[in-house]
Amino acid sequence: MIHGNWEKSYVKLPKLLGALQSCVLGTVVAAKKESVYEGGEIVLGKRLFKPVFWSFGPCINGFAFCKPMVQVDDTWLYEKYTGTLLIATQDGANHIFPIAYAIVKGGDNFSLAFFSKEFEKTSYSVN
């Protein structure tokens, strides 16, 4: 009850991602969306998120000071909206440095390719 219902929370996701980009400088967000169909017709004003990727600006900048090695881990999401949360991290000196995140359908090739492609497009420059 405190956090509202699933639908209201889901509708707020684009606004949250936009706020991340506005408030945390350098944050990168990429999302694929699809139209919603009911009875064979497009429902105006409704879109479905498929995969979504984000990386915070400070994480992008900090990666330049890390070893150029990345580990990707995943965990399953449960309840009404299932999927997989992917997290790219760099582990050095027993300190885990988060780099990027994605919520995807699952651990299939399309999802991993989306994550890899968005990760590569993000400017992780190693000096």
Salt bridges, closest charged atoms under 4 A:
GLU7 OE2 - LYS80 NZ 2.04
GLU34 OE1 - LYS50 NZ 3.90
GLU118 OE2 - LYS121 NZ 3.28
